[in-house]
Amino acid sequence: MKEFYLKPKFFETVKGYTKDQLVKDIVAGIIVAIIALPLSIALALASGVEPACGVYTAIFAGFIVALLGGSTVQIAGPTAAFATVVAGIVATKGMSGLIIASLMAGIILILMGVLKLGSLIKYVPKTITVGFTAGIAVTIFLGQIKDFLGITYGEGVKPIEALEKVEANIEYISTFNWQSLVVGAVCLAILIVYPKFEKRVPPSLIAVVVGALLVKFIPALDHGVYTIGELYTIPSGFPQFTLGNVNIDLDTVLSLIPNALTIAILAGIESLLSCVVADGMTNTKHNPNAELVAQGLGNMTSVLFGGIPATGAIARTAANIKNGGRTPVAGMVHSIVLLLVVLFLMPLAKLIPMPTIAAILFIVAYNMSEWRSCVKIVKEKHFTDILIMVLTFALTVIFDLVVAIIVGLVLHFAIVLLKKIGKKA
C-alpha cells in the first residue's frame, strides 16, 4: 500500500523509539529552548510586537511543526526573515491585520503542500533570496541603532521604513545616551568573543544576564537605559486565544493578500532550506509537502494564540542536531520548556535592557546578511543575476519585502523568457 504523501515524520520515528534517544531529545530540546528564549524576545521586538509574542510563536508553531512536519529535526519559531514584513503590517493594519494575513498565509501553505508544490520552492532563484535576505539584515540593523545608542525620538515620531529610521536617528542624535552604548557594547563584545572560547552556554543568554546585572547593580549605568519592562507589558499565565478580538471584512482581506503571499513564500523557502541543511547534517530526507502543511497549521495556530508568523529556523535546527536531537520529540520538548518559562519565569524578561536586545539583533543581522553569498554572486554570476540581486536588496531596504519579491520574480522570469526567445530566433 502506497504511503500517504503528507504523513508527518513523527509517526515514522516513534517506531523503535528508544529510551536513550528520548534522553538525547529531551536534552537537545532544553538546550534549544534556552537558545530560543532571548532570540524570540528580540525578534518580537524587531517585528514591532510585544516581547512575549515571539515566545508564543516558538511554543505553538514549534510544537505543531515538530508534530506534523516533514523533517525529523526541524525547529520552528520566529525568524529575522519576517521582522520587516510583520512590522509593516502591524504599523499599518494593527495586530488584527497581522492575524488575518497570517491565517491567509497558513491556508496558502497548506494548499501548496496538498497540491504537492513543495518541490517548486527550489525554483525561486538564489539571487532573489540572497538579495532580500541581505536587505532584511540591513533593515534590522538600522532599526536597532536607536536602542543601541539610547536615542530618544520626539513625541509622535514613529518611523516605520528603514530610511525614515535613519533620518530620525540623525535628527535626534543629540539625545544619545552613553550608558546605553556601554551596556550595548559590553553585550555585543560578549556575543562576538564568548563563542570563541565556550560553546556550551548560548552567548545570547550570557549577554542577557550580564546586561540585566549591569543596569541593576551599577548605578552609573542605570540612568537613561530602558529595560523591556519599562516599555512593554510582560503578561503571565497561559497565552490567550485572540481571534475573538479580530474584525474580518472583505476590504481588509483583499488589501492583505500581497502580505499573505509574502509570508507564505518566506515561510516555505526558509523552512525547506532549513530542511535541506538538516538532511545534510543527519543523512536523512525530508518530506517537503508535509512540511508545508505543518508550517501552514503552525502559523495559523501561532497567531491565534498571540504569536507572529513562523518558519523553520536554520540556526536552532542545527543546534538541535548538534546536541543529539534526532526526532520531532526534541522540537516538542523545546516548545514545552518555553511554555513553562512563560507560565513561571516570563516576568524576569522585564529586566532585559533594550541595548542588549539591540546587540543580539546586530548579530542576527550579521549572520543572516549572506555577504559571502553576495560576493560569490558578484564574482561568478552574469550581469543580469547581479542586477536582480542588487535590485531586490535595494527594494527591500527602500520600500518593503512585498515589492522586492514581486519585482525580483517578474524581472527574473522576464529575463528567462527573453533568453529563450533569443535562442529560438
Steps between C-alpha positions, in 0.01 A plus 500: 500500500636840399592727793295817553700781341435744788592257778688685779848377587398469866299186426799343328742572783283359781556152361792350690543813711747434783550636851852616408366707211227642725767627741699654211188664358404646839850642555509646147151647542595672826820645350316627192234658724774688688636623166153588371381703800709819463487475120121471500467807720746697287333402172157593637626848586662531157160411353324780684302279738506422873798289616286205611363461144830355384500238775137409425606444139774257599258317730207445266658500154798305634281226645269468198786490248687238705189283535369527144800609291703329233836515680617296797701786651344829388470773764245764406443842650539871430784590265656823380363441149152606617600803707454768235180348360341463843607849609348650186168319543474584871581867434232537232236239583561422867513157663163408350645555153796279587268224619294515179809503274658210690182291487484557125868411468437183697223398262728569201777284651257215567372516142858501370571182693175329404561584133857360525667832426778449752757431231420826317656716772844401371428688176504837681841630388775536757568854378158604633525316832850636562387851401199522727676319786785753492242778478318372807832479685579866423147605597526320835841655564377853426195444719714418807736800492249704703498262798872421477587870528214586736353758260163648599261610225274800532136457595296344220808401297454134406699420185402179320721476191875443529593834344254681729680344798834620367362854466352489852828375647690785336244758612499385863866394534543773764295282740768228482549324838853379578374252761297320236803484274714350778241232583446422133873490423572264791220265388614518138855413607367198690304384196809528277777379732331247730426235230871488413578352841180331621212351304297312760299797627327719236676838474167684472399366843832616651453842341146531638611410853806730493299788352231470767761483778686806369187715503372359830815525711716776349329833578704688239352279224141519617433856384309515172535131414153363433411139575229291337282536811508880475377502141287188460244292685623159616197271533483194720291185475399290201486687165150620415297412188495818288258446210207641697659846483529502120251663264530339158363689200548453126693824442757411767536146365558624144753762611698236691528246216850619394620477860347154541673379185831643621466328839413171329791521254745595774378225731523245221847604381655534847348177631600286205850650495528408868381148419765465228773612742368255762497215246865562428588494871301185586510307171119494485238612247219737584146502359455851353123481457436381856731777619299766314172377648651500848640850450154616394333348806782626723466858376125497545525360852774745592305815417181362657685492832675835482802401293638620169591321173750216534727290287775245535796659678826373349723597793270347763450189289876459468539547877240229553694257282838584656359431847363156414145571385396250235120481521213751517485439875788747542302776329196423714712508818640839392145637478391349833803646680420845357139464615623427853718812479195707400294358786760541773798718395385744230481803738883484522512615138409851617857536633663465155647834379405619153869549395550128571213415266656730238836324535336158453322623188823647361645146511180356350524754217865419437438125496213530253666762277642232266780738403714205391224389261472857371872509426484160330212607276683819400811300413340204322158595364385681187422873507123435496524280811699770680242758392212293642683450830588868540152615397331258742735615777437869433122464475492305829684780680335797329143372467403160638536128447174462308613741229850349494383141449239589237739716297784247539290207382346694208844618386649150537231326296500780241875450450455121479226547241709743294794258502277219372359722227854604407611137465207417272558805279 
